[in-house]
Amino acid sequence: MKTIKIQLNENDIPRQWYNLAADLPTPMLPPLGPDGNPISPDMLAPVFPMNLIEQEVSSDRWIDIPEEILDILYRWRPSPLRRAVYLEKYLETPAHIYYKDESVSPPGSHKPNTAVAQAWYNKQFGIKKLTTETGAGQWGSALAFACNLLGLECKVFMVRISFDQKPFRKMMMSTWGANCVASPSTETNAGRKILAEMPDTPGSLGMAISEAVEEAVTDPSGKTRYSLGSVLNHVLLHQTIIGLEAKKQLEIAGEKVPDIVIGCAGGGSNFAGLSFPFVADKINGANIKIIPVEPTACPTMTRAPFAYDFGDTACTTPLLAMHTLGHAFVPPPIHAGGLRYHGMAPLVCQAIVEGLLEPRAYHQLKSYAAAITWARTEGFIPAPETSQAIAAVIEEAEKAKEEGKEKVILFNYSGHGLMDLLGYDAYLSGKLTDYELPEEELQKYLKDIESLPKAEMRKTGKW
Ligand SMILES: Cc1ncc(COP(=O)(O)O)c(C=O)c1O
């Protein structure tokens, strides 16, 4: 029998995070303030604690992981690297398919890797309460879990449509002691304004971010901060523990560098967490195809321009240079695959501009079909987001078969789908349809960013 579970023990856990900003061949464009000038770190201080702001702007290659954070992560880390031998056999592919299983964390995804770190740094800084947004609830439940362990209060603004359709995630948040409300809500100025203009809106991540930021910065005690589950540099940094573990595990499995690395991308954090240590190898000459995957309903990396845009709908965040569908973008309710954010992590976007990554988009019927193939071969039921990555894995494994090549494919199994079964039900009963964002609609959303500063495309041309 082939080895199908490659485990590390607690002593093998990485003790530093990897920061791709130190190695990008072209520097990233700075975040800009409302006046169009680069912001200084202290301008972020009402929103984030200074110790996380320092990580956000750091260009150090390696950043130590505090021992107390590791003490919490040991509950599920190092996570297993598994080989998908049953899928390989089903596909009759010569490819070796490995997946880093992030679904084994208590909330069921990669999100607690940064939730724990962020809650810990906030606590060190004297903060008592964190606010955040959540889409389907993976991030909200991860932050609720982390805040509970660190004794912080937690308030989560959950996108209305998911709040109504996915009550189980809300129950998880309550179990861990957090307060979860539907967004837009009547609890903030941003929420009330949106509701007055669009009373029936299904909500969006951009709207929920506006509410969560407002609640943090208006706390008169000054002891509340906002926490973001993806997109920002420090969030991606905390996720690199995934790729660093995977490197050690692939070595144990007798593989050198992988040929292909795949992750789904919403705000970019799980993709970055697995892939950035391999992007570093690619910058240093390795031949690796690195693929972030997104839905055709929310085609940020594959169709949206690289531009300066706000991170939220109410235009309260700094302007970030990223691929963006426009901050007013609202995905259609028919889309059941997650990954709905209008922007993308600036670090991921700079790597795309540089040509280091090869983004791809799939229709939801294809990704649900991939999820069903996975569930009926490997057995585990993936999160809808993860299924997008699985669609790419199957495509690459089939290509390896056509070419007769024993390629090593590594992907991030970012979460389980046991709280997302309504999407499976809709798919299995034929209620889901494919959806591609129409060009006119995209252009309409992009009108909102026309007057913002333009983002220069910096690249070396090496890739
Ligand atoms: C299981 C799972 N995978 C992937 C994602 C995508 O997020 P990100 O791109 O930030 O990793 C999410 C987001 O909520 C998720 O819940």
The ligand as an SDF file (V2000), in Angstrom:
LIG
                    3D

 16 16  0  0  0  0  0  0  0  0999 V2000
  -13.3150   26.5820    3.0080 C   0  0  0  0  0  0  0  0  0  0  0  0
  -12.8710   27.8670    2.4140 C   0  0  0  0  0  0  0  0  0  0  0  0
  -11.9360   27.8360    1.4690 N   0  0  0  0  0  0  0  0  0  0  0  0
  -11.5230   28.9720    0.8690 C   0  0  0  0  0  0  0  0  0  0  0  0
  -12.0580   30.1950    1.1960 C   0  0  0  0  0  0  0  0  0  0  0  0
  -11.5670   31.3930    0.4650 C   0  0  0  0  0  0  0  0  0  0  0  0
  -11.0100   32.3630    1.2420 O   0  0  0  0  0  0  0  0  0  0  0  0
   -9.4960   32.7870    1.0910 P   0  0  0  0  0  0  0  0  0  0  0  0
   -9.2580   33.0290   -0.3600 O   0  0  0  0  0  0  0  0  0  0  0  0
   -9.3100   33.9700    1.8970 O   0  0  0  0  0  0  0  0  0  0  0  0
   -8.7190   31.6510    1.6010 O   0  0  0  0  0  0  0  0  0  0  0  0
  -13.0390   30.2820    2.1860 C   0  0  0  0  0  0  0  0  0  0  0  0
  -13.6120   31.5900    2.5200 C   0  0  0  0  0  0  0  0  0  0  0  0
  -14.4610   31.8080    3.2910 O   0  0  0  0  0  0  0  0  0  0  0  0
  -13.4410   29.0850    2.8100 C   0  0  0  0  0  0  0  0  0  0  0  0
  -14.3730   29.1130    3.7780 O   0  0  0  0  0  0  0  0  0  0  0  0
  1  2  1  0
  2  3  1  0
  2 15  2  0
  3  4  2  0
  4  5  1  0
  5  6  1  0
  5 12  2  0
  6  7  1  0
  7  8  1  0
  8  9  2  0
  8 10  1  0
  8 11  1  0
 12 13  1  0
 12 15  1  0
 13 14  2  0
 15 16  1  0
M  END
$$$$
